């Protein structure tokens, strides 16, 4: 099986919001802010070729569905649909994707499912041949959001997914579309039912897990660091520690969606119990993974 890291549209968001409880004197050393206190963030997807005999895309980034005013508000840098360009550069198109796995449906992870903004036109659903895999608990949250996170969802998206007839709502560790090749872990601290997909390696060892917003990038591997966007930061800390402990035991590598410089890394724990990244890779191109 081969893996690619597929960049979507990038963002610039407030560094204080992204690093939550960490003081600026600390986080600005990790990701220096611009004059507006914003830090650069990727919206990176993971493409797997030959996973359960299918071509699988993990997430779709933020895309280009926002109108110009909203694009400016949320710091989306490029006006075009970068994910489609990146897929093309890797030799694929959105029509080639068999399965799209969505950790959750916040717009910066699922907006790339939609066509680019056109004045006076409603958005349409891309990936016409794909099954869309979403966790059951998060699907309920997306359909009935809390006032605190209502703005994080795209109201038009859920009806389009249902209407496609290709929506697969998952409970448990595996889904029908991918079987035992992908194992799902769940987290509730950032959003209810965040679904973290692990591509299972040989005998459960040396796989790759899509960390989504539980661990957005290398800087967030440090367990106490949470985001202002997390609904329950203390829960995130506990979930993150358990998650990292378990992945370290099995040699599972971490795939980051929001880190601007790192796509994949291993993890280690020092004698003080602090986690850090090792063997960092900026991108994946035809990256081999034994399963």
Buried (B, 14 or more C-beta within 10 A) or exposed (E): BBBBBBBBBBBBBBBBEBBBEBEEEEBBEBBEBEEEBBBBBBBBBBBBBBBBEBBBBBBBBBBBBBEEEEBEEBBBBBEEBBBBBBBEEBEBEBEBBBBBBBBBBBBBBBBBBBBBBEEEEEBBBBBEEBBBBBBEBBBEBBEEBEEEBEEBBBEBBBEBBBEBEBBBBBEEEBBEBBEEBBBBBBBBBBBBBBBBBBBBBEEEEBBBBBBBBBBBBBBBBBBBBBBEBBBBBEBBBBBBBEBBBEBBEBEBBBBBBBBBEBBBBBBBBEEEEEBEBEEBBEBBEEBEBEB
